[in-house]
Amino acid sequence: MVRVFSCILIVALLQSCCYRGLKSSYGFPRKDISKKVLLKQGSIDGVDTKHLYVEKYILTNIGKKINVLKENGSSFLKFYPSGKVSSFPLVNTTEYNELIPNYQFKKSDFDPRKSFMGYYYLKEGAINMLGVHFAECNARNIPSKITVKGDTLFVRSRKYGQQNLGTKVYVKSDIPVGFLEGWEPDW
């Protein structure tokens, strides 16, 4: 009897810790965001809605520069005029996050259903972004502040739990603009 009860308890605990909310057809989380963030404000000066931004490196809090392109593959941001943003994680990697050498990007790589969802907006004159990502078996809102310098975006995540995620540096990508046409976010 104790063994049966223990098995039921373990199964219940395992099921309760996994994200069961809305997901895209590719398994990325879709979550309602506070209505005060969802301002229909169109594009924001400095953020190019016609191009992708590729993550080049991360600046840590201790001044260390981590070259993410060589270590992890390419992650991209795509901003839409509607105030929405897609975060495409590790596009040129295998399902085991192994880098694919000489990868040729395809239009289907940038389908918004294959991305984490987010919104960007102006608040007190600064560009802010609110992204939804998996964290500890659930979907969490991760707020960030964006600084634009030319064709470079510095995305500083605010404190999340006990850790600070550092500053991710994105530069405008040379991915063909045709790869981005015809897509609309599904959230």
N, C-alpha and C positions, 0 to 999 in steps of 0.2 A: 504494500500500500504506500509506504514511504517512497519507494522507487518510482511508482507511477506518479505520485504527487510531484516529486522532484523533476521528472521529465516534463510534465505539464508546465511547471513553473519556468523551467529553462526555455521551453518553446515560446511561452508567453513573453518572457523578457527579450528574447531575440527578435520577435516580431514587433515589439513596441519600440525598438530603437531605430528602426529603418524608416526613411522618408516615404510616406504614402500619399502625399499631396498630388496636385496636378503636375503632369509632366508633358513635355512635347512628345511627338511620335518617335523621337530618338532618345528619350529618357532624361532630358534636361528639365530641371525644376521650373515650374510656372507658379507664381505666388502673387496674391493680391498685395498691392503696395498702398500705403496710406493715400487717400484722395488728395491731401494737400500737396503731395509731390507731383501728382499727375497734371501739371500745368501744360496746356497746349500752347507752347510759346514759339514753335518753329525752330529754325537753326540759330545757334549762338555764335557770335563772332569769335573767330579763332579755331573753331571746330569744323573740320571739313567733312561734309556729309556725302561727298562723292568718292572718297577714297577709304582704304583700310589703313589702320595704323598697326604696325608689327612691334611686338615687345622685343627690345634689344637687350636690356639688362635691368638688374634691380640694384638700387642703392640701399644698403642696409643702414641701420642706425649707428653702426660703428665705422661708417665710411668705406666699407668693403663694397667692391663692385663685382657682381656675379653676372657672368655672361650667359644668359639663359638660352640663347639661340644654339650654342654648341652643346649645352648640357641637356636641354629639355625639348628642343623643337620649337616651332613657331606658334605663338599665341597672337591673336589679332583682336582689335576693337573695330567695330563698324558703327558709326553714328547715323541715325536716321533723322530727317527733318521734324518728325513728330515728337522728338524728345526721348526716343527710345534708343538703346544701345545694345548691341550684341557682343558678347565676349566669346570668341572661338578658341577653345583650349587645344593646344598641341596638335595642330592640323596635320603636320607632316610626320606623324609617329604611328607606330603600330598600336594595337589594342593593349600591348604591354608597355607602352611609352618608350619604345626603342626608336631612335631616330632613323628615318628612311633616307638613305643617301640618294642624292640627285632627284628628289621628289618633284614631280611636275604638278603644280596646283591645277585644280579643275573648278569649274563654276559651281558644281554641287558641293564643294568643300565649304562654301559660304552661304548655304541655306540657313536662315535664322533658326529653323527648328533644331539645328545641330549646335546651338549656342546657349550659353547662360544668358538670361534676360537681365535687363537693367534699364535705368532711366537716367537722363542727365538734365540738369536744370540750373538756373541762376538763383543764388541765395546771397543776399547782401553783397552783390557785385562779384561774387566768385562763382566759378563753374563747379558744380558738385555732381557726383554720380552715385547712384544707389544700385548696386548689383546684387543679384540673388545667386548664391552658390551653395553647394552642398558643404556642410560642416557638421561633423559629429552626428552623422545619420539624420540630419534634417536640413531644411533649406533656410538659410539665414540671409538677412539683408546686410550687406557690407558697404558702409558709406565711405566715399573717397572724395578728395578734393583734387581738381585738375588745374595745373598751371600750364599755359601754352607759351612756348618760345619758338617762334618760326614754325617749322614743320614737326616740332617735337612736343609731345605731351608728357608731363610729369604727373603721374597718378599716385597720390599719397593716400594710402588707406588709413582711416582713423583707427584708434585702438579697438581691438576686437578681443574680448576676453582679457587675458593677461599678456597677449603678444601684440606687437605692432608689426604689420606686414611690410614695412619699408616703403620705398618709392619705386614704382615700376616706370621705366622709361620706354615710351613708344615713339617710333618715327613713322612718317608717312611711307606707305609701302608702294612698290612699283607693280603690284598685282594689277592686271588689266581691269579697267573700269567696267568692261562688259561682263566680267564675272559677278558684278554686284547689281546689275540691272535686273529688274523683274522680281526681286525678292521683297517681301513685306514681313515684318515681325508677326508672330502668331500669338502675341500676348496683348 
